Amino acid sequence: MTADRGRRRTLLTVALVAVVGAVLVSFPSWLPPYYLTTVIRILFYSMLAMSLSFLAGQGGMISLTQTGLFGLAAYVLAILSVHYELPFPFPLLIALAGTLVVALAFGLISIRTYGTYFLILTLALGQILWAIAQQWTSMTEGFDGIQGARAPIIGGISFQEPANFYWVLLVVFLACFFLLRAVVRSPFGLALRGTRDSHVRMAALGFSVPRIRLTAFMIAAVPAALAGIFFVQFTGIITPVTLDLDRTVWILLIVILGGVGNLGGTVIGVFIALMFEVVVTRFTDRYLTAMGITFLLLVLFAPNGITGAVEGLKRRLDRSRRATPTPAPSDGPPERGPR
Amino acid sequence: MRRSITLRLLALALAGLVLGGVPALAQSSESDTFRIGLIAPTTGPFAAFGQMQTEGSVLALEQFNYEVNGHTVEFIIEDTRLNGEIAVDKSRKLDEEDNVHVIVGPTSGGVGLSVLDWARDSGVPVIMSYSAPEDITMRLAVRNVVRNSWTGAQPMDPFGYWVATELGYKRIYMIGEDYSYPYNQAGGFKRGFCRGGGEEVTTVWHPVPTEDYSSFIARIPRSGYDAVLYNGAGSDAVAFVNQYIEFGMLDVYPLLGQSNTFEQGDLPAMLPEAVGGISAMQYVETLQTPDFQAFRDAYVERWGRVPAAAAEHTYTAIVMILRAVETLEDINDRDALIEALRATDYPDAPRGGFYLDEYANPVHNIYIREVREVDGQLMNFGIVRIPEVSQFGPYDPATYMAQPIDARDYPSDLCAEFPPEMLAVEEVYEFIPME
């Protein structure tokens, strides 16, 4: 009986995954063009938000450098492809590698600090990148930014075509999502959560806390850099505004909205924030106010974000269901809450 | 458990997206309305610009009763927050979802260049009503992008020439905001100034924004120059001008400004001693012509305040569009619309008549303006009008565009180092006193 039930659930999951997958893949064929654009933005901003969500949720490292790394990758790609006109794979590879080198340097500087100090230090590092973008005008064009970066055309397939661009982005996004999830569930993820909860005890147990934190920082830099690469090739432009404090805080709010550390929740957070922009601006100029109030209510009533609230609700439902003496199915133990 | 919640939420999100998408499909645009999109910063620190741009547009649309050639005109405003990425996204939205026929707006240089980059691929007609990078209508010009405002150098070239020839100044000390618009303004000024017989424009750049200018002002040599030119705008200009006055510098050198230093919106925040500040622009809020007075009165009546350049520029952009549409047989004929826009001749424009050159940038009056006090209020008054100034000044387009783009350190501060072809041209400017 138990095996049967398990199989049924697996089957259901497979079916659900298949349906979701089919819908995701088929978007370009039926979504209106502007909504496909929005989905593309959701995907690359999700990769950026996941990077922060992973660091903050699993490692307790609220890093305000992630938008800086995102912007850095975008700038490197734009500079190499627009100013130096390097052919296709090079701007992309150098952007990724360069960003990881900078992330390593930033990681080495910041991983020995914790909590608020880590937050302030990463804020400063992110702002250094912003200031460079703003003021190194001969390289970055300052205020105006760099225009003209485009996705490549490979073997006759133009990735400037939104549909093609979307499919590539979807694959990279899913890879980032599931790899990050695998990291979270691995022994390394457990050790990382250990350093989050008590780095002193982890050190006493013989773990190298700095190494664990640095590794996590480097892992998180990958989706941020990739997101920046997709971002600049899609919008065609990069300006210092993309790296500024507003954007950084925006991403942080999205992560809180979705539920810190929950990757799926983070994607939903980005989805809600962007759809909010798209839908609410139809009715009012004051969409920023509406968004602010939403965040305020959320922090007051659902401090663990949307996924936290949903899980809490489900737990309470389970409990009340168990309390009422309905004839429960005799097989298997009652379901427990999450974790 | 966690996984299935996540998956279910994702599924829910997808369902939401589907539901969100359906109304978009349903509201597919009607073919008998003519749709204009405005992208402007309606929130954030530059919201005042967005508001003036909105007000100017709405005034023009109301004068046409939201109607052209028997078609209803639909007007859609999107907020850019002065961010190029958001501006591009909103332009996409206006094109792909609202199917607008034309987009008006970009406010800053960076936003303008970003939208230009998008317009090049999308082919949607765009009118740059406030964005001033010269390359939008020069080295990067595309057919579907026209401009009815100005380039950074356009008012400054005749201004520099006038300062050198009429005021007889030889050496100027310039302090400017460190970004591309002031570079272009400086470039225009230097070219005109050097042609007119000037010797040197010493240039110093400061980061944007700067609140305290004491170190910059202290570094100005107290002799050897004829004037100081402040090449910045907004809160920076207010701070600089007031500190310049408080340091007693007006007794040392007179103060000149770039086109936006003495913006009418910033004048109330300046000390009364700012009277006498001189600058040059294609707009002056106290112009005494029937066309301008009619526009100003209508604006004051509708919105309760005096229009600034940003308002006039979107007003004229809308009028340009509607007049162009009046010549069309089919409002959906994009090519014909672009041709009609590029052929704009607007003799009764409030700022003074203008037409577009072959690169689709206006050729119009430049006014040399002086700050005066009227009933305790500071205002700009036109003192000299220079008719038919082109973005290329007196140069032919090929010579001009063969030069590098104006930058932090280009052109040279020393007139002796200028390339000869930039000095030896036939002068075309005519200085007409306005009083």
Boltz contact constraints between the chains, C-beta under 6 A:
constraints:
  - contact:
      token1: [A, 16]
      token2: [B, 7]
      max_distance: 6.0
  - contact:
      token1: [A, 23]
      token2: [B, 14]
      max_distance: 6.0
  - contact:
      token1: [A, 31]
      token2: [B, 21]
      max_distance: 6.0
  - contact:
      token1: [A, 32]
      token2: [B, 21]
      max_distance: 6.0
  - contact:
      token1: [A, 32]
      token2: [B, 24]
      max_distance: 6.0
  - contact:
      token1: [A, 32]
      token2: [B, 25]
      max_distance: 6.0
  - contact:
      token1: [A, 33]
      token2: [B, 96]
      max_distance: 6.0
  - contact:
      token1: [A, 34]
      token2: [B, 93]
      max_distance: 6.0
  - contact:
      token1: [A, 34]
      token2: [B, 96]
      max_distance: 6.0
  - contact:
      token1: [A, 34]
      token2: [B, 97]
      max_distance: 6.0
  - contact:
      token1: [A, 35]
      token2: [B, 21]
      max_distance: 6.0
  - contact:
      token1: [A, 37]
      token2: [B, 92]
      max_distance: 6.0
  - contact:
      token1: [A, 137]
      token2: [B, 408]
      max_distance: 6.0
  - contact:
      token1: [A, 142]
      token2: [B, 179]
      max_distance: 6.0
  - contact:
      token1: [A, 143]
      token2: [B, 110]
      max_distance: 6.0
  - contact:
      token1: [A, 143]
      token2: [B, 179]
      max_distance: 6.0
  - contact:
      token1: [A, 144]
      token2: [B, 109]
      max_distance: 6.0
  - contact:
      token1: [A, 144]
      token2: [B, 110]
      max_distance: 6.0
  - contact:
      token1: [A, 144]
      token2: [B, 113]
      max_distance: 6.0
  - contact:
      token1: [A, 144]
      token2: [B, 180]
      max_distance: 6.0
  - contact:
      token1: [A, 145]
      token2: [B, 84]
      max_distance: 6.0
  - contact:
      token1: [A, 145]
      token2: [B, 110]
      max_distance: 6.0
  - contact:
      token1: [A, 147]
      token2: [B, 113]
      max_distance: 6.0
  - contact:
      token1: [A, 147]
      token2: [B, 114]
      max_distance: 6.0
  - contact:
      token1: [A, 147]
      token2: [B, 117]
      max_distance: 6.0
  - contact:
      token1: [A, 148]
      token2: [B, 117]
      max_distance: 6.0
  - contact:
      token1: [A, 235]
      token2: [B, 85]
      max_distance: 6.0
  - contact:
      token1: [A, 235]
      token2: [B, 88]
      max_distance: 6.0
  - contact:
      token1: [A, 236]
      token2: [B, 117]
      max_distance: 6.0
  - contact:
      token1: [A, 237]
      token2: [B, 84]
      max_distance: 6.0
  - contact:
      token1: [A, 237]
      token2: [B, 114]
      max_distance: 6.0
  - contact:
      token1: [A, 237]
      token2: [B, 117]
      max_distance: 6.0
  - contact:
      token1: [A, 239]
      token2: [B, 84]
      max_distance: 6.0
  - contact:
      token1: [A, 239]
      token2: [B, 110]
      max_distance: 6.0
  - contact:
      token1: [A, 241]
      token2: [B, 83]
      max_distance: 6.0
  - contact:
      token1: [A, 264]
      token2: [B, 6]
      max_distance: 6.0
  - contact:
      token1: [A, 268]
      token2: [B, 9]
      max_distance: 6.0
  - contact:
      token1: [A, 268]
      token2: [B, 13]
      max_distance: 6.0
  - contact:
      token1: [A, 271]
      token2: [B, 13]
      max_distance: 6.0
  - contact:
      token1: [A, 285]
      token2: [B, 42]
      max_distance: 6.0
  - contact:
      token1: [A, 288]
      token2: [B, 43]
      max_distance: 6.0
  - contact:
      token1: [A, 338]
      token2: [B, 1]
      max_distance: 6.0
  - contact:
      token1: [A, 338]
      token2: [B, 2]
      max_distance: 6.0
